[in-house]
Amino acid sequence: MIREFHRPVTLRDALELKARLGGGARYLAGGTELNAISARAAEFTAIALDGLGLGAVAEGADGVDGLRLGPTLTLQELIDAPAVPPALREAAAHVANRNIRNGATLGGNLAARRACAALVPVLLALEADLLLCDATGERRLPLADFRRERPDALITAILLPAAARARRVGLRRFARTANGPTLLSVAVSCLGAPDARVQSPIVAVAGVAADSLRLTGVERRLQGHALPVRAVLEGWVREAVAPAADPFASAELKRHLAAVLVADCLARAAQRED
Amino acid sequence: MLIAFTLNGAPRRISAEPGECVLDLLRREGITSVRNGCDGEGACGACAILLDGKPVNSCLLVAAQLEGRTVTTVDALARARALSPVQSALIDAGIVQCGYCTPAMVLALESLLGRTPDPSRAAIRDALSGTFCRCTGYEQVYGAVELARRRRLDPAAAVEDIPEFKNGTRVIGKAARKVDGPKLARGEKAFVEDMVAPGTCVLVMLRSPHAHARIARIDASAARALPGVVYILTHENCPDIYYNQAGQGFPEPSPYDRKLLSAKVRHVGDRVAAVLAESREIAEAAIRLIAVEYEVLTPVLTADAAKAPGAPLIHNSRLEYVVGAPPGLAADNAHADPRDGRIIYQFPIHADPRRNLAASVSGGIGDVERGLAAADVVLEREYSTSQVQCTPVEPHVVYTRMDGDRLIIHASTQVPWHLRRIVARLLGGVSESRIRVIKERVGGGFGAKQDIVLEEVAAYLTWITGRPVFQRFTREEEFIASRTRHVMKIRVRLGAKRDGTLTAVHLDLTANTGPYGSHCLTVPMNACSKALPLFLCDNMGFRVETYYSNIPPTGAYQGYGAPQGSFALQTAVAELAEQLGMDPLALLEKNRVREGAMLEILRCLGEGREGVAQRVSSCGLGPCLERGAAALRWGVREESGDPDVAIGKGVAIIQQGSGLPGLDSANAEIKMLGDGTFVLLAGGADLGTGLDTVAAKMAAETLCTDLEAIAVLSADTDVTPFDKGAYASSGTYFSGAAALNAATAMKARILAVAGEMLGEAPEGLALVHPATVQGKGGSVTYAAIANRTQGGTGCGQLAATGHFTTDKASIPYGAHFCSVAVNRRTGEVKVLKYHALQDCGTPINPELALGQIYGGVLKTIGHSLYEEMVLDGKGRCLNPTLRDYQVPMIHEVPEVFRAELVATDDPFGPFGAKSVSEISCNGAAPAIANAIHDAVGVWLREWPFTPERILRALGTLA
């Protein structure tokens, strides 16, 4: 429950507020997570981000080699932005509810503590880095490190390196209904021409652990080799994941689906002509 | 803080806490068109607004976020009561049923058409992706958008593609604007929560965290001392009156096995204390101050566990019978535990609470065992259904207040008169003349609102405190303390000759009623009575046993047991076809019921009384099957183009009833107004289904006047005559017929007066449209008749009543066909095509009848594939939210979704009508199971057909 609300108009003011208020303050973008019933028990001071002008899509801005995405871009704005890579737009559309997409933001999706955050696997597959700011300054952090460390800093940009644009990406979200909980979400990317040897693969899976993870062992086995037959790849994935059962799905189902979806995504990535 | 923003075009400065939910803020400011169906989860979209022109959920915004923004609600659209093209199109296409989500739909589509004047089907689907509609099944929205698109260019553009029925009628069987449609589309005050006066107290329930426990001690003294607390009701100060919450005709077949609050709690969410306070915050604070010590008992969660020897007893109560006490009752009661209270049976329902048996019944015709012995093939299979919830977008809600010495109940109910009767009992037997129930618009009922699950506590507290009371269930309460489908296990035995002729059919049904016996006899019986008579077989039987347990309460849900029975028997017949090497459609055709058949099995399937054999008065099953098979290209194998995905086809035949012959009764009254128009007082409770429009059409058609000349007031126990309530598919057949009979009586009165005025015998006169009596020598208008009768020398205002009862059962029939794509590797099932062909006699409101079908089908596609209440080992529901429970929304609508009305002319229904709604819920599960088998060769015998179950059936998972 928000007790105090601030709308700074400069980044500096926002950071100073956060430094002053500490853990009792939270950055608020669209509010689809922090204002939801599940989050209302916590009392906090909101530092709204909508006055900071952090909702732009820029190529090569500020000397960044690649695409710079503002954290307050809504998921719908991502979908509607032609400059945004198709895979990221596709992942944003995995949030099937347009009303939510009009409020939920890119930064909020990355900062929220959801095991199956819609955009995390695809941004892992696109080698995204984050620009983070706090009172001590700005730093650049790979997305995986951000999710692991959970720094109490403001995401000021999501950076997609130029090389990421060359990646072929296959995506798959597995859920029983479009608006229901995501059971598994997989993104696989690689470089190279279709049907050639797999180069620099990234295999990101959400739903088999507390957070999205890269299956680096599988990536190593794929690197530099021809696309393996499906059953082999599925076997590698089964070995690489150890999901826990929950009341809605057995561990066996999750392991099986992770294997199937990774295989599907790699096949899609290999065929994709984005 | 002061928030400055633009609301519906006008600048506003509103004082609000920065964290106040915008949904609450807007309702506080009188914008009642924003509504709450998910408590701020963001899952239902009923609270949608346009924020700077884009649809968002206001429940996910806080007040401070509105600063400088522009907010538009549906209230801005209707100019001087004129509807926008989107609003009028939604009504005319039949997409406005209960109307609770309509304002949200309107905004989403206004936004869509603003950015895409000619949207694709995919764009429409995306626009409505955040709007949860449980009534309509969404399909007609595509036609509505096309109509709105045309009306934006030409406001006079007419609705197209709605079929017409019944030759020679003006309004019966023809499309007409739903009488409450404009009000609902404009988002005007219509629902209970819109009526609540300032200063009303709030009722919040402290609920049990345990599935089965005794309350060893409860201390509410600290809570009572809290300023602002008005009253706290616990088992210690509640009246010692037993009742059942089922809204059924009296004497009910459901046992009186509960009090308002009991010393024993029987499910997670059972009532422990009712706290009435001057605000929700105070009530919730008071609840935290109530100290409760529980003696936790072992929970019983399945019927198998309940009937196991030595199982903990849910109701080891003293048993009493109003009539028909069995011999040995006194000795039996010696085993009762006084702490468990009493159970009062109005008549025997063959219960035995000493072994958790809530009710039982068995019967049949012919000799099943002989039939099985004579068969070439015998098949025996067991089918299971899980617990699913009705999920009306508007949860249960009530507002009670005193008017002088009378208690007024504003209710969202299907059963105003049963509600009044039950409340009168609980108030210690006050006369019904002291109680008035006003049914407001109902934001979805689906059976859950056939039961009295909160009204009686609010009414009691208003009665004893004199204070107005408002209570509204949370979405979690809707799951754990409302009503759900009975969990059932159904063993089917079939015998058949090699040529497919059925020689025996037997259903052995075990149902789990949960903690109380609401509908414990009749729902499981209905699983048999709506499944068996679909087949002509000389040897049929059934056995039903219903057990108490500690799962959340079950009860009525659209279909009322028939979906479970249909799933079991129709799937078994499809399995039999496989055994026989026959096409399942051919097997259905060979054995199905036909017009003129005598249904002897119904003799054994009365609702708590002896039944009556019925002759099938009309049956459209033949054309339903024929047209459905052609539409789906039955017998033609289709390929997906993906080696992992197989396509299969399935079919099921279905039936329901049209009310309860011999049990139900409906009444209506009609009065002529001063200008020759009419007001129709109809007892029937319109849940959004269009019953008020049915009643108006009955009168308009009979009286040869325009639909606009009939004003309908319905379901107000002070104003309108008695009606049994909206359940058992009785609306059109019973309540519609009562309106027809009232209009027919009015017609006779009009003719009599006109005869006097024209100097002719009434028998030679005729009513002609518009509102005129034509004689041989002249004519007279209704306005002139009104002037004559209501003048100082007249006979008085013309008024007439109509009553309807019957012993005839007019049975609606249907055939549902579907094709599904099954992914062999992931277990995913997608319904590609769904064709629902139904014979509802004469469809009175064709567009609304189609909407009923679409809605019923989508609900049960949900039950078949997605929905399931998941309980843990302690009886706690783990997914009591719309999102986690996984209701189907527009993305789950089949790619090709077609409802078709196959008209018959029933000799008994009003203008040949039969029921249409509940039957729509009976086809999806068996048709989909049948199609999955056709696709990948495995039978799914437990719903929902989840990927995990499919992969296990395929052997992919161990």
Chai-1 contact restraints between the chains, C-beta under 6 A:
chainA,res_idxA,chainB,res_idxB,connection_type,confidence,min_distance_angstrom,max_distance_angstrom,comment,restraint_id
A,M1,B,G19,contact,1.0,0.0,6.0,A-B,restraint_1
A,I2,B,P18,contact,1.0,0.0,6.0,A-B,restraint_2
A,I2,B,G19,contact,1.0,0.0,6.0,A-B,restraint_3
A,I2,B,V62,contact,1.0,0.0,6.0,A-B,restraint_4
A,F5,B,P18,contact,1.0,0.0,6.0,A-B,restraint_5
A,F5,B,A64,contact,1.0,0.0,6.0,A-B,restraint_6
A,G31,B,L60,contact,1.0,0.0,6.0,A-B,restraint_7
A,G31,B,L61,contact,1.0,0.0,6.0,A-B,restraint_8
A,T32,B,L60,contact,1.0,0.0,6.0,A-B,restraint_9
A,N35,B,L60,contact,1.0,0.0,6.0,A-B,restraint_10
A,N35,B,V62,contact,1.0,0.0,6.0,A-B,restraint_11
A,A36,B,G40,contact,1.0,0.0,6.0,A-B,restraint_12
A,A36,B,G42,contact,1.0,0.0,6.0,A-B,restraint_13
A,A36,B,L60,contact,1.0,0.0,6.0,A-B,restraint_14
A,I37,B,D39,contact,1.0,0.0,6.0,A-B,restraint_15
A,I37,B,G40,contact,1.0,0.0,6.0,A-B,restraint_16
A,I37,B,E41,contact,1.0,0.0,6.0,A-B,restraint_17
A,A96,B,S129,contact,1.0,0.0,6.0,A-B,restraint_18
A,A96,B,H891,contact,1.0,0.0,6.0,A-B,restraint_19
A,N97,B,S129,contact,1.0,0.0,6.0,A-B,restraint_20
A,N97,B,G130,contact,1.0,0.0,6.0,A-B,restraint_21
A,R98,B,D126,contact,1.0,0.0,6.0,A-B,restraint_22
A,R98,B,S129,contact,1.0,0.0,6.0,A-B,restraint_23
A,R98,B,G130,contact,1.0,0.0,6.0,A-B,restraint_24
A,N99,B,G45,contact,1.0,0.0,6.0,A-B,restraint_25
A,N99,B,A48,contact,1.0,0.0,6.0,A-B,restraint_26
A,N99,B,P55,contact,1.0,0.0,6.0,A-B,restraint_27
A,N99,B,V56,contact,1.0,0.0,6.0,A-B,restraint_28
A,N99,B,N57,contact,1.0,0.0,6.0,A-B,restraint_29
A,N99,B,G130,contact,1.0,0.0,6.0,A-B,restraint_30
A,I100,B,G42,contact,1.0,0.0,6.0,A-B,restraint_31
A,N102,B,K54,contact,1.0,0.0,6.0,A-B,restraint_32
A,N102,B,V56,contact,1.0,0.0,6.0,A-B,restraint_33
A,G103,B,V56,contact,1.0,0.0,6.0,A-B,restraint_34
A,G103,B,L60,contact,1.0,0.0,6.0,A-B,restraint_35
A,R176,B,Y866,contact,1.0,0.0,6.0,A-B,restraint_36
A,R176,B,Q886,contact,1.0,0.0,6.0,A-B,restraint_37
A,T177,B,Y866,contact,1.0,0.0,6.0,A-B,restraint_38
A,T177,B,Q886,contact,1.0,0.0,6.0,A-B,restraint_39
A,T177,B,E892,contact,1.0,0.0,6.0,A-B,restraint_40
A,A178,B,H891,contact,1.0,0.0,6.0,A-B,restraint_41
A,N179,B,M889,contact,1.0,0.0,6.0,A-B,restraint_42
A,G180,B,Q886,contact,1.0,0.0,6.0,A-B,restraint_43
A,P181,B,D884,contact,1.0,0.0,6.0,A-B,restraint_44
A,P247,B,V870,contact,1.0,0.0,6.0,A-B,restraint_45
A,P247,B,L878,contact,1.0,0.0,6.0,A-B,restraint_46
A,E252,B,L957,contact,1.0,0.0,6.0,A-B,restraint_47
A,L253,B,E948,contact,1.0,0.0,6.0,A-B,restraint_48
A,V260,B,R825,contact,1.0,0.0,6.0,A-B,restraint_49
A,V260,B,T826,contact,1.0,0.0,6.0,A-B,restraint_50
